[in-house]
Amino acid sequence: MQLLLESLRKSNLFLFIIIYLSFFLDNVLLTVVVPIIPDYLFSNQINSSNDNNPRLGPKSLSPLQEKYEALENDNGPLGALLASKAFVQLAFTPFMGYLTEILGCCIPLLLGSCNMLLAAFLFAYGNSYSVLVLARALHGSSSAAIAVSGMSILAKTVPKELRTRLMPLAFGGIALGVLIGYPLGGAAYQLLGKPAPFLIIAFLISISIGLQIFYIEEDKVKDTIIDEIKCGQWLAFLKDKQLLITTFTICICTSTMAILEPCVPMWLLAHLNPPPSRWQLGAVFIPDSVGYFIGSHFAGLLPVAPWRTALSALVLAGLSCCALPLANSISQLSMPHFGLGLSVGAVDAALVPFLANLVDRKGSSQYGPVYALQQVFVSLAYAFGPLLGGQAVHILGFPWLMRVIGFLNLMFCPFLLELEK
């Protein structure tokens, strides 16, 4: 039995399972709130307004008009709540990139999982807007640790010639988390109440923490300590044109999905008559998740250069954005949503392993700073996407906002020709 435990500790497969589970839980918690929070905030707002301002005379607005007016006003606060995670993740990511190179990758991964457990409990039992923002922000710090340390572990343990095939498999945890998070949030919220989905996630996070504690050994931590990183090495990465184009591509494609999160549920509630139920608000994102799952698993297997895969994905994302406002029902949204998810998954599968190859070409093995930079751009997408999307929908309207985003994806395509070199 002791020999079996020792072999598990030394097995890369066991380490891969830990990273897969961490990515999975991080993205379940990321997406499970999307169908819950809009309805929860809207219900609390309506209840508090009815309690504080009871109307004794005839109403000037119909209930449906009052609902539309409230939903339009909710876009800003909802976008700020969803973006709070990314702002905190943006602040913590550079520090985590430094920490992974000083202490190794296992300890930041464990700290991130513990923070995520606390965030799940705050989501479950928090009732005020401020507590929900705190939970979302705390989740941001855990995501920074999990993403940077997890990607760095994969880059260090997976052989270079197998990265394009094996690293995207770890993204299966991300894809599966996104796939399960939306419908889990909508269905569990409607059937069991708000705390239920978050308590399920907390239980799974506890299992993940136990596996990580079992894996970490004192001598293994000591072996991963390396020399201090110099600032000049960070600046060298920032001056690399191909690295910046790669991370910008990931940012632009990811921001497309980030903008949809606060806007689509509100648009559906205001646009469809009768309005969709709670579980439908979660189910509407299932095609995105399926598309991401397929793109992240199979795009890396194509016998095509990574930049060609990413360019095709950006074209698909742009066309899907333009087609999305044309839908008049939830079923008609499935194809544009599937296209968006497929494009984001293909970009991740093609370009995230490509970043590790860029580090190897420089004769370096410091993957932490590079994946910290990649996560900074992803955090920028999730920070400003919901925030600006919630405000821009007031100015442009949802259809034109989607067309502008699609046009930006298409405009960036020529820059990917630089990666051909």
C-alpha positions, 0 to 999 in steps of 0.5 A: 500500500505504501508503495502504491501511494508513493507511485501515485505521488510520483505519477504525472497522471495523478498530477494531471488529474489534480490540475484537471479537477482544479480547472474544472472547479474554478470554471464551474464556480465561474459560470454557475453564478451567471444564471443565478445572480441576475434573477437573484438581484432582480428579485431582491430589487423588486421586493425591496422596492415594493416594501419601501415604496408601496403604491396606493394609487393606480400604476403608471406602468404595467408590470411588464414595463416595470420589469423591462425598466428594472432590467435595464437599470440592472445591467450596470451593477450586474456587470460590475459584480461579474467583473470584480472577479477579473479585476482582482485576478488581474491584480493578483496574476503578476504576483502569482507568476513571480510566486510560482517561480520562487516557491514552485507551483504546488503551494500557489495551487493549494492556496488558490483552492483554499480561497475558492472554497471560502468564496463558494461558502460566501456565495452560498450564504451571502444575501447582500450585494456587497457580500456577493461582490466580495465572494466574486473578488475572492474567487478572482484571487484563487483563479489567478493562482490556479491558472498560472500554477496549473499552466506552468506545471503542464508546461514543465511536465509535458514534453515539447512535442506532445504539448499541442495534444496533451495540454488541450486535454487539461483544458477539458477541465475548463470546458467541462466546468463551463459546460456543467456550470451554467445548467447546474446553476439554473436548475439547482437554483430553481429546484433547491434554492441559491445555496445548493449549487455552491455547497455542491461545489464546496464539497468537490473543492474539499476533495481537490484540496485533500488530493493536493495535500496528499501530493505535496511533499516537503522535498518536492517543494524544496526541489522547485525553488529557483533563483529570483527572477530579474525584472529584465526578463519580464521586460523581454517578454513584454517586448516580444511581438509574437508573444503579445500578438498571441496573448492579445488574440486570446484576450479579444476572443475571450472578451466576446464571451465575457461581454455576453454573460451579463447581457444575454440573460437580461436581453432574453428576459426583456426580449422574449415574451413569455420570458424564459424560466430560471433553468432556461437562462442557464441552458442558453449557454450550453451550446457555448460550453459544448463548442468550447469542449469540442474546440479545446479538445480537437483543434490542437490535433489538426495538422495545421499551424497554430496561427491558422487555427486561431485566425479561422477561430477569430473569423468564426467568432466575428460571424457568430457575434453578428448572427446572434442578435438575429435570433428570436428564440432560445433555440435560434441562439444555439448555433451562434453560441456554439460558434462562439464557444468553438472559436474560444476553445480553438484559440486556447488549444492552439495558442496556449501551448504555443506560448510555452514553445515561445519560451523554449525558443528563448532558451528559458524554462520560466513559464510562470511569467509567460502564463501570468501575462496570458492570464493578465490578458484573460483577466482584462477581458473578463474585467472590462468585458462585463463592465463595458458591455453592461454600459455599452448596451445602454448606448448602442443596444444589444444588437449593435453591441454584438456587431461591433464586437464581431467586427473587432474580431475580424479586424484583428485577423491580419495581425496573426500573419506575424505568427507565421514567421 
